[in-house]
């Protein structure tokens, strides 16, 4: 029988490598495999958890996810969205949190945890290796005039593959640098440097802004009326200033296109495009309930409404998938501007707008709740918090918070780091099982 840690690695691989498997001849349905495998595997593992610490935290997150799912169903009923829309929209935005619960639920030995870390890091290094080969050996970016994304690592043939690939490299570099303290400093710096170079070769300039915003958010969480707080804020302020200075220096030397959109007129044009969602979406409201429940799952500017339903129409339409004219109207706004096709930074298709557009204010509040639970219960150091905040920060830019390759990598790192801390602490009191605990709670 396979160990839970081995099953988790297989589940992670199903979200990390499907594009690569598709490219070598697997059926296109392989891209959907993680949407089935990860929930099934995760709930199988969750049901077997048997320590009080894990059960209590898992129950708290499951309650938040159940509330979120209830709101999505209500939104679908109000807007006559298809059942497949409900399932896909929920999974695209919450699958990674379910996977995080699976990692939290295992009680690994030191050997099993070391193996889990080895495989997670190996996947990340394979991704960087693929990107370097594509850039420096295969020279996939040589024909840029042809259009498209080129340096995508293992996320081949994916519209945002370059962003997902380089984003994964950065968060794994943050984890490696902060957790591998027994390794020589020069190796940890080399890993971070390789990840930064990855950003440059994929031309994913917005990542610098994303992680700068995440860092500022993290710094704000340190603000308290104490000497220690002032010291913490000063420390993170210096790091932020250093990072901003590095970005500016790069924009004046090796990456002159880095701040290409930092021009008042271009920024005004970009904001006009990005903010069009706040004008177009409410114009389609038919009742006051739309403010609270949105226009329905997959009906606005999330990944499902923006791309997924269109790209897989032949497969999803027979299953009852529904679409809305809102998505096409916003695409028309994108293509009617000069900046829309040139920059993801100003795209009106971005995570938080998609959540608000699809699920309304109640859905937005519920998603913020589950993010808060993840922050409070599972982020045990600043590196984990920064990585979680990167999801929120990406949600201001594009649809990265719905890209499985990225967010499931985030869950893998946060869960792995949580387990590394737990493995060094005394074992907590055992309980019969998650299932028995749930039944006892119900009887009580």
C-alpha positions in Angstrom: 0.0 0.0 0.0 1.4 3.4 -1.0 2.4 5.8 1.8 0.4 9.0 2.1 3.6 11.0 1.3 4.0 9.1 -2.0 0.3 9.7 -2.9 0.8 13.4 -2.2 3.8 13.5 -4.6 1.7 11.8 -7.3 -1.2 14.3 -6.8 1.3 17.2 -7.0 2.8 15.8 -10.2 -0.7 15.6 -11.8 -1.0 19.4 -11.5 2.7 20.2 -12.2 3.4 18.1 -15.3 0.1 17.7 -17.3 1.2 20.1 -20.1 4.5 18.2 -20.5 2.6 14.9 -20.7 0.2 16.4 -23.2 3.2 17.5 -25.3 4.6 14.0 -25.5 1.4 12.4 -26.7 -0.9 11.9 -23.7 -4.6 12.7 -24.4 -5.6 16.3 -23.8 -7.8 15.1 -20.9 -4.6 14.7 -18.9 -4.9 18.4 -18.3 -8.1 17.8 -16.2 -6.7 14.8 -14.2 -5.6 16.9 -11.2 -9.2 18.2 -10.8 -10.3 14.7 -10.0 -7.1 13.2 -8.5 -6.3 16.0 -6.0 -9.7 16.2 -4.4 -10.1 12.4 -4.2 -6.6 11.9 -2.8 -6.9 14.8 -0.4 -10.2 13.8 1.1 -8.9 10.2 1.4 -5.9 11.4 3.4 -7.9 14.0 5.4 -10.3 11.2 6.5 -7.4 9.3 8.1 -5.9 12.1 10.1 -5.8 11.2 13.8 -4.2 14.0 15.9 -6.1 16.7 17.6 -4.0 19.6 16.2 -4.5 18.5 12.6 -8.2 17.6 13.0 -9.1 21.0 14.6 -7.3 23.0 11.9 -8.6 20.9 9.0 -12.2 21.2 10.4 -11.8 25.0 10.5 -10.7 25.2 6.9 -13.3 22.7 5.7 -16.0 24.9 7.3 -14.7 27.9 5.4 -14.6 25.9 2.1 -18.2 24.6 2.7 -19.4 28.2 3.2 -17.7 29.2 0.0 -19.2 26.3 -1.9 -22.7 27.2 -0.6 -22.3 30.8 -1.9 -21.2 29.5 -5.3 -24.2 27.2 -5.5 -26.5 30.1 -4.6 -24.9 32.3 -7.2 -25.4 29.6 -9.8 -29.0 29.2 -9.0 -29.6 32.9 -9.1 -27.9 33.2 -12.5 -28.9 29.8 -14.0 -25.3 28.7 -14.3 -24.5 25.0 -15.1 -23.5 22.5 -12.5 -20.2 21.9 -14.3 -19.6 25.7 -13.9 -20.1 25.3 -10.1 -17.7 22.4 -9.8 -15.0 23.8 -12.1 -15.1 27.3 -10.6 -14.9 26.0 -7.1 -12.0 23.6 -7.9 -10.0 26.2 -9.9 -10.0 28.5 -6.9 -10.1 26.1 -4.0 -8.3 23.0 -5.1 -5.0 24.2 -3.8 -6.5 24.8 -0.3 -7.8 21.2 -0.3 -4.4 20.0 -1.3 -2.9 22.0 1.5 -5.2 20.2 4.0 -4.0 16.9 2.7 -0.4 17.8 3.4 -1.3 19.1 6.8 -3.2 15.9 7.6 -0.4 13.4 7.2 1.8 12.5 10.1 5.1 11.7 8.4 8.3 10.3 9.8 11.5 12.4 9.4 12.5 10.1 6.5 9.2 10.5 4.7 9.2 14.2 5.1 12.7 14.4 3.8 11.6 12.4 0.7 8.6 14.7 0.2 10.9 17.8 0.3 13.3 16.1 -2.2 10.5 15.5 -4.7 8.9 18.9 -4.4 12.3 20.6 -4.9 13.2 18.3 -7.7 10.0 19.3 -9.6 11.0 23.0 -9.1 14.5 22.4 -10.4 13.2 20.5 -13.4 11.1 23.5 -14.2 14.0 25.8 -14.1 16.1 23.4 -16.2 13.5 23.2 -18.9 13.3 27.0 -19.0 17.1 27.4 -19.4 17.2 24.8 -22.1 14.3 26.5 -24.0 16.1 29.8 -23.8 19.8 29.1 -24.3 19.8 25.8 -26.2 16.5 25.5 -28.2 16.3 29.4 -28.4 12.5 29.3 -28.5 12.3 33.1 -28.2 14.3 33.6 -31.4 11.1 34.2 -33.5 9.3 36.6 -31.3 7.5 38.1 -34.3 5.4 35.0 -34.5 3.7 35.9 -31.2 2.9 33.8 -28.1 4.7 32.8 -25.0 8.0 31.0 -25.4 10.0 30.2 -22.3 7.4 28.2 -20.3 9.5 25.6 -18.4 7.3 22.5 -17.9 4.1 24.5 -18.5 4.2 24.0 -22.2 1.5 25.3 -24.6 -0.2 27.3 -21.8 -1.2 30.9 -22.3 0.3 32.1 -19.1 3.0 29.4 -19.0 5.9 31.8 -18.8 4.3 33.5 -15.8 3.5 30.3 -14.0 6.9 28.8 -14.6 8.9 31.8 -13.4 6.5 32.3 -10.4 7.0 28.8 -9.3 10.8 29.2 -9.4 10.6 32.3 -7.3 8.5 30.8 -4.5 10.6 27.7 -4.3 13.7 29.8 -4.2 12.2 31.8 -1.2 11.4 28.5 0.5 14.9 27.0 -0.2 16.8 30.1 0.9 14.9 30.4 4.2 14.6 26.7 5.1 17.9 25.2 3.9 20.0 27.0 6.6 22.4 24.0 6.9 23.4 24.4 3.3 26.2 26.8 2.3 25.1 30.4 1.8 26.5 30.5 -1.7 24.3 27.6 -2.8 21.2 29.3 -1.5 22.2 32.5 -3.2 22.8 30.6 -6.4 19.3 29.1 -6.3 17.8 32.6 -5.8 19.9 34.0 -8.6 18.8 31.2 -11.0 15.1 32.0 -10.1 15.6 35.7 -10.8 17.3 35.0 -14.1 14.3 32.8 -14.9 12.0 35.9 -14.5 14.2 37.9 -16.9 14.3 35.1 -19.6 10.6 34.7 -19.5 10.1 38.5 -19.6 7.7 38.2 -16.7 8.4 41.7 -15.5 5.2 42.0 -13.5 6.5 39.4 -11.0 8.8 42.1 -9.5 5.8 44.2 -8.8 3.8 41.2 -7.5 6.4 40.2 -4.9 7.1 43.9 -4.0 3.4 44.3 -3.2 3.4 41.0 -1.2 6.4 42.2 0.7 4.6 45.5 1.5 1.6 43.6 2.7 3.8 41.5 4.9 5.5 44.6 6.3 2.1 46.1 7.2 1.2 42.9 9.3 4.2 43.8 11.5 2.9 47.2 12.4 2.1 47.2 16.2 2.8 49.6 19.0 6.0 48.0 20.3 9.7 48.3 20.0 9.9 44.9 18.4 7.3 45.9 15.8 9.3 49.0 14.9 12.4 46.9 14.5 10.5 44.4 12.3 9.0 47.2 10.1 12.4 48.8 9.7 14.0 45.5 8.7 11.3 44.8 6.1 11.3 48.4 4.9 15.1 48.2 4.2 14.6 44.9 2.3 11.7 46.4 0.3 13.8 49.5 -0.5 16.7 47.3 -1.6 14.5 45.2 -3.8 12.9 48.4 -5.4 16.4 49.8 -6.0 17.4 46.6 -7.7 14.4 46.7 -10.0 15.2 50.3 -10.9 18.9 49.5 -11.5 17.9 46.6 -13.8 15.5 48.8 -15.7 18.4 51.2 -16.5 20.9 48.5 -17.5 20.2 44.8 -18.3 16.4 45.1 -18.6 15.4 48.4 -20.1 11.9 47.3 -20.8 11.2 46.6 -17.1 9.5 49.9 -16.4 8.2 50.4 -19.9 4.7 51.1 -18.7 5.8 53.4 -15.9 4.7 56.4 -17.9 1.7 58.6 -16.8 -0.1 58.3 -20.1 0.5 54.6 -20.4 -0.6 54.1 -16.8 -3.8 56.1 -17.4 -4.6 54.0 -20.5 -3.8 50.8 -18.6 -6.0 51.7 -15.6 -8.8 52.7 -17.9 -8.7 49.2 -19.4 -8.3 47.3 -16.1 -11.1 49.2 -14.3 -13.6 48.6 -17.1 -14.7 45.4 -15.3 -16.1 47.6 -12.5 -18.3 49.4 -15.1 -19.2 46.5 -17.4 -20.1 43.8 -14.8 -22.6 45.9 -12.7 -24.3 47.0 -16.0 -25.5 43.4 -16.3 -27.0 43.2 -12.9 -30.7 42.4 -13.0 -31.5 42.4 -9.3 -30.0 43.7 -6.1 -29.0 40.1 -5.3 -26.4 40.3 -8.0 -24.3 42.6 -5.8 -24.1 39.9 -3.2 -23.9 36.8 -5.4 -22.4 38.1 -8.7 -23.3 37.0 -12.2 -22.6 33.3 -11.7 -19.6 30.9 -11.7 -17.6 31.2 -14.9 -19.7 34.1 -16.2 -17.2 37.0 -15.9 -13.4 37.5 -15.8 -12.0 34.5 -14.0 -9.9 31.9 -15.7 -13.1 29.8 -16.3 -15.1 32.5 -18.0 -12.1 34.1 -19.7 -10.5 31.0 -21.3 -11.5 27.6 -20.0 -15.1 27.4 -21.2 -14.1 28.7 -24.6 -11.0 26.5 -25.1 -12.8 23.3 -24.0 -16.2 24.1 -25.4 -16.5 20.8 -27.3 -16.0 18.9 -24.1 -17.8 21.1 -21.6 -20.9 22.3 -23.6 -22.4 18.7 -23.7 -22.0 18.7 -19.9 -24.2 21.7 -19.5 -21.6 24.5 -19.3 -23.1 28.0 -19.5 -21.4 31.2 -20.8 -22.2 34.9 -20.4 -21.8 37.8 -22.9 -19.9 39.6 -20.2 -16.7 37.8 -20.8 -16.8 38.5 -24.6 -17.7 42.1 -23.9 -14.6 42.5 -21.8 -12.4 40.7 -24.4 -13.7 43.2 -26.9 -12.5 46.0 -24.6 -9.1 44.4 -24.4 -8.7 44.2 -28.2 -10.0 47.7 -28.7 -7.0 49.2 -26.9 -3.3 49.3 -27.9 -2.2 48.2 -24.4 -4.5 45.3 -23.9 -2.7 42.8 -26.1 0.7 44.0 -24.9 0.6 43.8 -21.2 -0.9 41.4 -18.6 -0.3 44.0 -15.9 -3.3 46.0 -17.1 -5.5 43.0 -18.0 -9.1 43.3 -16.8 -9.0 39.5 -16.4 -7.6 39.2 -12.9 -8.2 37.0 -9.9 -10.0 39.3 -7.4 -12.2 40.8 -10.1 -13.1 37.3 -11.2 -14.1 36.3 -7.7 -16.2 39.4 -7.2 -17.7 39.2 -10.7 -18.6 35.5 -10.5 -19.6 35.2 -6.8 -20.4 38.8 -5.7 -19.5 40.5 -2.4 -20.5 37.4 -0.3 -18.2 35.2 -2.4 -15.4 37.7 -2.1 -15.8 37.8 1.7 -15.9 34.0 1.9 -12.7 33.6 -0.1 -11.0 36.2 2.1 -12.1 34.1 5.1 -10.5 30.9 3.8 -7.3 32.8 2.9 -7.3 34.2 6.5 -7.7 30.7 7.9 -4.7 29.5 5.8 -2.7 32.5 7.0 -3.6 32.0 10.7 -3.4 28.2 10.9 -0.8 27.0 8.4 1.7 29.9 7.7 4.2 29.3 10.5 7.0 31.7 9.3 7.4 34.9 7.2 8.5 33.0 4.1 5.2 31.0 4.2 3.3 34.2 4.7 5.1 36.0 1.9 4.3 33.1 -0.5 0.6 33.1 0.5 0.5 36.9 0.0 2.0 36.4 -3.4 -1.3 34.6 -4.4 -3.3 37.6 -3.2 -0.9 40.0 -5.0 -1.1 38.0 -8.2 -4.8 38.3 -7.9 -4.5 42.1 -8.5 -2.6 41.5 -11.8 -3.8 38.4 -13.7 -5.4 35.0 -13.2 -2.4 33.4 -11.5 -4.4 32.5 -8.4 -6.4 30.1 -10.6 -3.4 28.5 -12.3 -3.0 25.0 -10.7 0.7 24.8 -11.4 1.3 27.9 -9.3 -1.2 27.8 -6.4 -0.7 24.1 -5.8 3.0 24.7 -5.6 2.2 27.4 -3.0 0.2 24.8 -1.0 3.0 22.3 -1.3 5.5 24.8 0.2 3.3 26.0 3.0 2.3 22.5 3.9 5.8 21.2 3.8 7.1 24.1 5.9 4.4 23.5 8.5 5.3 19.8 8.7 9.0 20.6 9.1 8.2 22.6 12.2 5.8 20.0 13.6 8.2 17.1 13.1 10.6 18.8 15.6 7.9 19.2 18.3 6.6 16.6 20.7 3.7 14.4 19.4 0.3 15.7 20.3 -2.5 13.6 21.8 -3.9 11.0 19.4 -7.5 10.7 18.4 -9.4 7.8 16.9 -9.7 9.2 13.4 -11.1 12.2 11.5 -14.2 10.2 10.6 -14.9 9.2 14.2 -14.1 12.7 15.5 -16.7 14.1 13.0 -19.3 11.6 14.2 -18.7 12.4 17.8 -19.0 16.1 17.1 -22.3 15.5 15.3 -23.6 13.4 18.3 -22.5 16.2 20.6 
